[in-house]
Amino acid sequence: MDSNLQPTELLYMKDSYLFEETAKVVATQDHEDGRRIIVLDQTIFYPQGGGQRFDIGKIYTEDVSFDVEEVRFVEGQVLHIGKYEKGEFKTGEEVKLQIDSERRILHSKLQSAGHLIDMAVRHIGYENLIPAKGAHYPEWSEVEYHGEIKLEELETISQKLQSDLDNMISQGYEVKIIMSSKKEAEIKCYIMPAQLPDNKPIRIVSVWDDKFMPCGGTHVKNVSDLKGLKITRVKSGKGVTKISYSV
Protein backbone atom coordinates (compact mmCIF):
# COMPACT_ATOMS: atom_id res chain seq x y z
CA MET A 1 0.00 0.00 0.00
CA ASP A 2 1.14 3.56 -0.73
CA SER A 3 3.19 4.80 2.23
CA ASN A 4 2.31 8.41 1.29
CA LEU A 5 -1.35 7.91 2.27
CA GLN A 6 -2.57 9.60 5.43
CA PRO A 7 -3.14 7.24 8.39
CA THR A 8 -6.68 5.87 8.63
CA GLU A 9 -8.75 7.56 11.34
CA LEU A 10 -9.75 4.82 13.80
CA LEU A 11 -13.33 5.57 14.81
CA TYR A 12 -13.66 2.38 16.88
CA MET A 13 -11.08 3.82 19.29
CA LYS A 14 -13.65 6.41 20.38
CA ASP A 15 -16.83 4.33 20.25
CA SER A 16 -16.90 0.53 20.33
CA TYR A 17 -20.64 0.56 19.63
CA LEU A 18 -20.46 2.53 16.38
CA PHE A 19 -21.77 -0.11 13.99
CA GLU A 20 -22.56 2.07 10.96
CA GLU A 21 -20.79 5.12 9.50
CA THR A 22 -19.71 6.74 6.25
CA ALA A 23 -16.20 7.15 4.85
CA LYS A 24 -14.30 8.04 1.68
CA VAL A 25 -12.32 5.59 -0.46
CA VAL A 26 -8.68 6.73 -0.67
CA ALA A 27 -7.15 3.69 -2.41
CA THR A 28 -7.91 0.22 -3.79
CA GLN A 29 -5.60 -2.55 -4.95
CA ASP A 30 -5.34 -6.30 -5.46
CA HIS A 31 -4.53 -8.56 -2.53
CA GLU A 32 -1.93 -11.28 -3.08
CA ASP A 33 -4.57 -13.99 -2.73
CA GLY A 34 -6.81 -12.56 -5.45
CA ARG A 35 -9.17 -10.60 -3.23
CA ARG A 36 -9.31 -6.79 -3.17
CA ILE A 37 -8.09 -4.24 -0.60
CA ILE A 38 -10.04 -1.07 0.20
CA VAL A 39 -8.43 1.78 2.17
CA LEU A 40 -10.65 4.51 3.64
CA ASP A 41 -10.03 7.89 5.23
CA GLN A 42 -11.71 6.59 8.41
CA THR A 43 -13.13 3.29 9.60
CA ILE A 44 -15.24 1.55 12.22
CA PHE A 45 -13.70 -1.84 11.32
CA TYR A 46 -11.32 -3.22 13.96
CA PRO A 47 -8.17 -4.82 12.46
CA GLN A 48 -6.61 -7.98 13.86
CA GLY A 49 -4.37 -7.23 16.84
CA GLY A 50 -4.06 -6.98 20.60
CA GLY A 51 -5.34 -10.52 21.07
CA GLN A 52 -8.64 -9.60 19.37
CA ARG A 53 -10.15 -10.80 16.09
CA PHE A 54 -10.92 -8.42 13.22
CA ASP A 55 -14.41 -7.22 12.35
CA ILE A 56 -16.33 -8.32 9.28
CA GLY A 57 -19.17 -6.57 7.45
CA LYS A 58 -19.94 -4.52 4.35
CA ILE A 59 -18.79 -1.39 2.55
CA TYR A 60 -21.41 -0.24 0.06
CA THR A 61 -23.17 2.42 -2.00
CA GLU A 62 -26.40 2.25 -3.93
CA ASP A 63 -24.56 0.63 -6.86
CA VAL A 64 -21.59 -1.15 -5.25
CA SER A 65 -21.32 -3.75 -2.49
CA PHE A 66 -18.10 -5.09 -0.97
CA ASP A 67 -17.91 -7.92 1.62
CA VAL A 68 -15.20 -7.25 4.23
CA GLU A 69 -13.80 -10.68 5.12
CA GLU A 70 -10.60 -9.65 6.90
CA VAL A 71 -9.12 -6.43 8.34
CA ARG A 72 -5.43 -5.68 8.90
CA PHE A 73 -3.39 -2.69 10.07
CA VAL A 74 -0.26 -1.91 8.04
CA GLU A 75 1.91 1.19 8.47
CA GLY A 76 -0.92 3.44 9.61
CA GLN A 77 -3.56 2.25 7.16
CA VAL A 78 -6.43 -0.12 7.84
CA LEU A 79 -6.74 -2.63 4.99
CA HIS A 80 -10.29 -3.88 4.36
CA ILE A 81 -9.80 -7.16 2.52
CA GLY A 82 -12.59 -8.99 0.73
CA LYS A 83 -14.63 -9.36 -2.45
CA TYR A 84 -17.07 -7.29 -4.46
CA GLU A 85 -20.65 -8.55 -4.65
CA LYS A 86 -21.40 -6.04 -7.38
CA GLY A 87 -19.74 -3.06 -9.00
CA GLU A 88 -16.44 -1.51 -7.98
CA PHE A 89 -15.48 1.58 -5.95
CA LYS A 90 -13.69 4.60 -7.35
CA THR A 91 -11.07 6.57 -5.43
CA GLY A 92 -12.69 9.54 -3.69
CA GLU A 93 -16.14 7.91 -3.58
CA GLU A 94 -18.18 8.25 -0.38
CA VAL A 95 -19.32 4.89 0.97
CA LYS A 96 -21.32 3.45 3.83
CA LEU A 97 -19.80 1.08 6.40
CA GLN A 98 -21.63 -1.61 8.36
CA ILE A 99 -19.96 -4.09 10.71
CA ASP A 100 -21.33 -7.34 12.12
CA SER A 101 -22.60 -5.96 15.44
CA GLU A 102 -23.03 -9.34 17.16
CA ARG A 103 -19.42 -10.25 16.43
CA ARG A 104 -18.18 -6.84 17.63
CA ILE A 105 -20.15 -7.06 20.89
CA LEU A 106 -18.81 -10.55 21.58
CA HIS A 107 -15.23 -9.44 20.95
CA SER A 108 -15.76 -6.38 23.16
CA LYS A 109 -17.04 -8.60 25.98
CA LEU A 110 -14.02 -10.88 25.67
CA GLN A 111 -11.61 -7.92 25.75
CA SER A 112 -13.28 -6.22 28.73
CA ALA A 113 -13.53 -9.55 30.55
CA GLY A 114 -9.78 -10.00 30.32
CA HIS A 115 -9.25 -6.61 31.94
CA LEU A 116 -11.82 -7.31 34.68
CA ILE A 117 -10.14 -10.62 35.51
CA ASP A 118 -6.93 -8.68 36.07
CA MET A 119 -8.77 -6.49 38.58
CA ALA A 120 -10.05 -9.60 40.37
CA VAL A 121 -6.54 -11.10 40.42
CA ARG A 122 -5.36 -8.01 42.30
CA HIS A 123 -8.39 -7.85 44.59
CA ILE A 124 -7.82 -11.37 45.93
CA GLY A 125 -4.18 -10.72 46.74
CA TYR A 126 -2.08 -11.71 43.72
CA GLU A 127 -0.50 -8.34 42.87
CA ASN A 128 2.76 -10.26 42.33
CA LEU A 129 1.35 -11.62 39.05
CA ILE A 130 2.48 -9.32 36.22
CA PRO A 131 0.20 -9.15 33.12
CA ALA A 132 2.03 -10.54 30.08
CA LYS A 133 -0.48 -11.04 27.25
CA GLY A 134 -4.05 -11.93 26.47
CA ALA A 135 -5.98 -13.99 23.94
CA HIS A 136 -9.55 -12.67 23.66
CA TYR A 137 -10.92 -15.06 21.04
CA PRO A 138 -14.28 -16.88 21.19
CA GLU A 139 -12.55 -20.27 20.89
CA TRP A 140 -9.62 -19.35 23.15
CA SER A 141 -9.95 -16.75 25.90
CA GLU A 142 -7.03 -16.49 28.30
CA VAL A 143 -4.96 -13.97 30.24
CA GLU A 144 -1.33 -14.84 30.96
CA TYR A 145 0.91 -13.58 33.76
CA HIS A 146 4.54 -13.69 34.72
CA GLY A 147 4.61 -15.32 38.15
CA GLU A 148 3.21 -18.41 39.82
CA ILE A 149 0.46 -19.37 42.24
CA LYS A 150 1.33 -21.83 44.98
CA LEU A 151 0.15 -25.37 44.29
CA GLU A 152 -1.93 -25.50 47.48
CA GLU A 153 -3.77 -22.33 46.41
CA LEU A 154 -4.73 -23.49 42.93
CA GLU A 155 -7.77 -25.41 44.18
CA THR A 156 -9.42 -22.31 45.64
CA ILE A 157 -8.30 -19.48 43.36
CA SER A 158 -10.93 -20.15 40.67
CA GLN A 159 -13.68 -19.89 43.27
CA LYS A 160 -12.21 -16.69 44.74
CA LEU A 161 -11.82 -15.11 41.32
CA GLN A 162 -15.36 -16.05 40.31
CA SER A 163 -16.83 -14.62 43.50
CA ASP A 164 -14.97 -11.33 43.05
CA LEU A 165 -15.95 -11.09 39.38
CA ASP A 166 -19.62 -11.77 40.17
CA ASN A 167 -19.54 -9.02 42.79
CA MET A 168 -18.00 -6.44 40.42
CA ILE A 169 -20.39 -7.33 37.60
CA SER A 170 -23.41 -7.05 39.91
CA GLN A 171 -22.27 -3.60 41.10
CA GLY A 172 -21.56 -2.36 37.58
CA TYR A 173 -18.95 0.16 36.47
CA GLU A 174 -18.95 2.42 33.42
CA VAL A 175 -15.91 1.58 31.31
CA LYS A 176 -13.70 4.64 30.83
CA ILE A 177 -11.62 5.29 27.71
CA ILE A 178 -9.16 8.19 27.54
CA MET A 179 -6.67 9.38 24.93
CA SER A 180 -3.70 10.63 26.95
CA SER A 181 -0.08 11.66 26.66
CA LYS A 182 2.53 9.16 27.73
CA LYS A 183 3.25 11.29 30.79
CA GLU A 184 -0.41 11.27 31.84
CA ALA A 185 -0.68 7.53 31.11
CA GLU A 186 2.31 6.84 33.37
CA ILE A 187 0.42 8.56 36.22
CA LYS A 188 -2.98 6.95 35.63
CA CYS A 189 -1.95 3.40 34.64
CA TYR A 190 -1.06 0.67 37.13
CA ILE A 191 1.03 -1.01 34.45
CA MET A 192 2.86 0.47 31.45
CA PRO A 193 4.37 -1.62 28.62
CA ALA A 194 7.92 -0.53 27.78
CA GLN A 195 7.39 -0.15 24.02
CA LEU A 196 4.74 2.62 24.03
CA PRO A 197 5.54 5.63 21.81
CA ASP A 198 6.56 9.01 23.23
CA ASN A 199 5.23 11.24 20.47
CA LYS A 200 1.57 10.32 19.97
CA PRO A 201 -1.56 9.91 22.13
CA ILE A 202 -1.97 6.67 24.07
CA ARG A 203 -5.38 5.11 24.60
CA ILE A 204 -5.92 3.96 28.17
CA VAL A 205 -8.90 2.00 29.52
CA SER A 206 -10.36 1.42 32.97
CA VAL A 207 -12.91 -1.31 33.70
CA TRP A 208 -12.83 -0.82 37.46
CA ASP A 209 -12.05 1.79 40.12
CA ASP A 210 -10.22 4.23 37.81
CA LYS A 211 -7.33 1.79 37.40
CA PHE A 212 -6.17 2.25 33.81
CA MET A 213 -4.17 0.14 31.38
CA PRO A 214 -3.06 0.94 27.80
CA CYS A 215 -5.33 -0.87 25.34
CA GLY A 216 -6.32 -0.47 21.69
CA GLY A 217 -9.16 -3.01 21.75
CA THR A 218 -12.94 -2.56 21.80
CA HIS A 219 -14.88 -2.69 25.08
CA VAL A 220 -18.36 -2.96 26.56
CA LYS A 221 -19.97 0.19 27.96
CA ASN A 222 -20.41 -1.16 31.48
CA VAL A 223 -19.02 -4.25 33.24
CA SER A 224 -22.62 -5.20 34.09
CA ASP A 225 -22.75 -6.31 30.42
CA LEU A 226 -20.38 -9.15 31.38
CA LYS A 227 -22.98 -11.15 33.27
CA GLY A 228 -22.20 -14.81 32.59
CA LEU A 229 -18.41 -14.40 32.64
CA LYS A 230 -16.93 -17.64 33.97
CA ILE A 231 -13.45 -18.70 34.98
CA THR A 232 -12.91 -22.06 33.28
CA ARG A 233 -9.34 -22.94 34.30
CA VAL A 234 -6.32 -21.66 36.22
CA LYS A 235 -2.94 -23.17 35.34
CA SER A 236 0.36 -22.18 36.98
CA GLY A 237 3.94 -23.40 36.65
CA LYS A 238 7.40 -22.67 35.22
CA GLY A 239 7.06 -19.00 36.12
CA VAL A 240 3.79 -18.49 34.23
CA THR A 241 0.12 -18.39 35.27
CA LYS A 242 -2.72 -18.70 32.74
CA ILE A 243 -6.36 -17.96 33.52
CA SER A 244 -8.93 -19.16 30.97
CA TYR A 245 -12.47 -17.82 30.79
CA SER A 246 -15.69 -17.68 28.79
CA VAL A 247 -18.43 -15.07 28.35
C-alpha positions in Angstrom: 0.0 0.0 0.0 1.1 3.6 -0.7 3.2 4.8 2.2 2.3 8.4 1.3 -1.3 7.9 2.3 -2.6 9.6 5.4 -3.1 7.2 8.4 -6.7 5.9 8.6 -8.7 7.6 11.3 -9.8 4.8 13.8 -13.3 5.6 14.8 -13.7 2.4 16.9 -11.1 3.8 19.3 -13.7 6.4 20.4 -16.8 4.3 20.3 -16.9 0.5 20.3 -20.6 0.6 19.6 -20.5 2.5 16.4 -21.8 -0.1 14.0 -22.6 2.1 11.0 -20.8 5.1 9.5 -19.7 6.7 6.3 -16.2 7.1 4.8 -14.3 8.0 1.7 -12.3 5.6 -0.5 -8.7 6.7 -0.7 -7.1 3.7 -2.4 -7.9 0.2 -3.8 -5.6 -2.5 -5.0 -5.3 -6.3 -5.5 -4.5 -8.6 -2.5 -1.9 -11.3 -3.1 -4.6 -14.0 -2.7 -6.8 -12.6 -5.5 -9.2 -10.6 -3.2 -9.3 -6.8 -3.2 -8.1 -4.2 -0.6 -10.0 -1.1 0.2 -8.4 1.8 2.2 -10.7 4.5 3.6 -10.0 7.9 5.2 -11.7 6.6 8.4 -13.1 3.3 9.6 -15.2 1.6 12.2 -13.7 -1.8 11.3 -11.3 -3.2 14.0 -8.2 -4.8 12.5 -6.6 -8.0 13.9 -4.4 -7.2 16.8 -4.1 -7.0 20.6 -5.3 -10.5 21.1 -8.6 -9.6 19.4 -10.2 -10.8 16.1 -10.9 -8.4 13.2 -14.4 -7.2 12.3 -16.3 -8.3 9.3 -19.2 -6.6 7.4 -19.9 -4.5 4.4 -18.8 -1.4 2.5 -21.4 -0.2 0.1 -23.2 2.4 -2.0 -26.4 2.3 -3.9 -24.6 0.6 -6.9 -21.6 -1.1 -5.3 -21.3 -3.8 -2.5 -18.1 -5.1 -1.0 -17.9 -7.9 1.6 -15.2 -7.3 4.2 -13.8 -10.7 5.1 -10.6 -9.6 6.9 -9.1 -6.4 8.3 -5.4 -5.7 8.9 -3.4 -2.7 10.1 -0.3 -1.9 8.0 1.9 1.2 8.5 -0.9 3.4 9.6 -3.6 2.2 7.2 -6.4 -0.1 7.8 -6.7 -2.6 5.0 -10.3 -3.9 4.4 -9.8 -7.2 2.5 -12.6 -9.0 0.7 -14.6 -9.4 -2.4 -17.1 -7.3 -4.5 -20.6 -8.6 -4.7 -21.4 -6.0 -7.4 -19.7 -3.1 -9.0 -16.4 -1.5 -8.0 -15.5 1.6 -6.0 -13.7 4.6 -7.4 -11.1 6.6 -5.4 -12.7 9.5 -3.7 -16.1 7.9 -3.6 -18.2 8.3 -0.4 -19.3 4.9 1.0 -21.3 3.4 3.8 -19.8 1.1 6.4 -21.6 -1.6 8.4 -20.0 -4.1 10.7 -21.3 -7.3 12.1 -22.6 -6.0 15.4 -23.0 -9.3 17.2 -19.4 -10.3 16.4 -18.2 -6.8 17.6 -20.1 -7.1 20.9 -18.8 -10.6 21.6 -15.2 -9.4 20.9 -15.8 -6.4 23.2 -17.0 -8.6 26.0 -14.0 -10.9 25.7 -11.6 -7.9 25.7 -13.3 -6.2 28.7 -13.5 -9.6 30.6 -9.8 -10.0 30.3 -9.3 -6.6 31.9 -11.8 -7.3 34.7 -10.1 -10.6 35.5 -6.9 -8.7 36.1 -8.8 -6.5 38.6 -10.1 -9.6 40.4 -6.5 -11.1 40.4 -5.4 -8.0 42.3 -8.4 -7.9 44.6 -7.8 -11.4 45.9 -4.2 -10.7 46.7 -2.1 -11.7 43.7 -0.5 -8.3 42.9 2.8 -10.3 42.3 1.4 -11.6 39.0 2.5 -9.3 36.2 0.2 -9.2 33.1 2.0 -10.5 30.1 -0.5 -11.0 27.2 -4.1 -11.9 26.5 -6.0 -14.0 23.9 -9.5 -12.7 23.7 -10.9 -15.1 21.0 -14.3 -16.9 21.2 -12.5 -20.3 20.9 -9.6 -19.4 23.1 -9.9 -16.7 25.9 -7.0 -16.5 28.3 -5.0 -14.0 30.2 -1.3 -14.8 31.0 0.9 -13.6 33.8 4.5 -13.7 34.7 4.6 -15.3 38.2 3.2 -18.4 39.8 0.5 -19.4 42.2 1.3 -21.8 45.0 0.1 -25.4 44.3 -1.9 -25.5 47.5 -3.8 -22.3 46.4 -4.7 -23.5 42.9 -7.8 -25.4 44.2 -9.4 -22.3 45.6 -8.3 -19.5 43.4 -10.9 -20.1 40.7 -13.7 -19.9 43.3 -12.2 -16.7 44.7 -11.8 -15.1 41.3 -15.4 -16.0 40.3 -16.8 -14.6 43.5 -15.0 -11.3 43.1 -16.0 -11.1 39.4 -19.6 -11.8 40.2 -19.5 -9.0 42.8 -18.0 -6.4 40.4 -20.4 -7.3 37.6 -23.4 -7.0 39.9 -22.3 -3.6 41.1 -21.6 -2.4 37.6 -18.9 0.2 36.5 -18.9 2.4 33.4 -15.9 1.6 31.3 -13.7 4.6 30.8 -11.6 5.3 27.7 -9.2 8.2 27.5 -6.7 9.4 24.9 -3.7 10.6 26.9 -0.1 11.7 26.7 2.5 9.2 27.7 3.3 11.3 30.8 -0.4 11.3 31.8 -0.7 7.5 31.1 2.3 6.8 33.4 0.4 8.6 36.2 -3.0 6.9 35.6 -2.0 3.4 34.6 -1.1 0.7 37.1 1.0 -1.0 34.4 2.9 0.5 31.4 4.4 -1.6 28.6 7.9 -0.5 27.8 7.4 -0.2 24.0 4.7 2.6 24.0 5.5 5.6 21.8 6.6 9.0 23.2 5.2 11.2 20.5 1.6 10.3 20.0 -1.6 9.9 22.1 -2.0 6.7 24.1 -5.4 5.1 24.6 -5.9 4.0 28.2 -8.9 2.0 29.5 -10.4 1.4 33.0 -12.9 -1.3 33.7 -12.8 -0.8 37.5 -12.0 1.8 40.1 -10.2 4.2 37.8 -7.3 1.8 37.4 -6.2 2.2 33.8 -4.2 0.1 31.4 -3.1 0.9 27.8 -5.3 -0.9 25.3 -6.3 -0.5 21.7 -9.2 -3.0 21.7 -12.9 -2.6 21.8 -14.9 -2.7 25.1 -18.4 -3.0 26.6 -20.0 0.2 28.0 -20.4 -1.2 31.5 -19.0 -4.2 33.2 -22.6 -5.2 34.1 -22.8 -6.3 30.4 -20.4 -9.2 31.4 -23.0 -11.2 33.3 -22.2 -14.8 32.6 -18.4 -14.4 32.6 -16.9 -17.6 34.0 -13.4 -18.7 35.0 -12.9 -22.1 33.3 -9.3 -22.9 34.3 -6.3 -21.7 36.2 -2.9 -23.2 35.3 0.4 -22.2 37.0 3.9 -23.4 36.6 7.4 -22.7 35.2 7.1 -19.0 36.1 3.8 -18.5 34.2 0.1 -18.4 35.3 -2.7 -18.7 32.7 -6.4 -18.0 33.5 -8.9 -19.2 31.0 -12.5 -17.8 30.8 -15.7 -17.7 28.8 -18.4 -15.1 28.4 
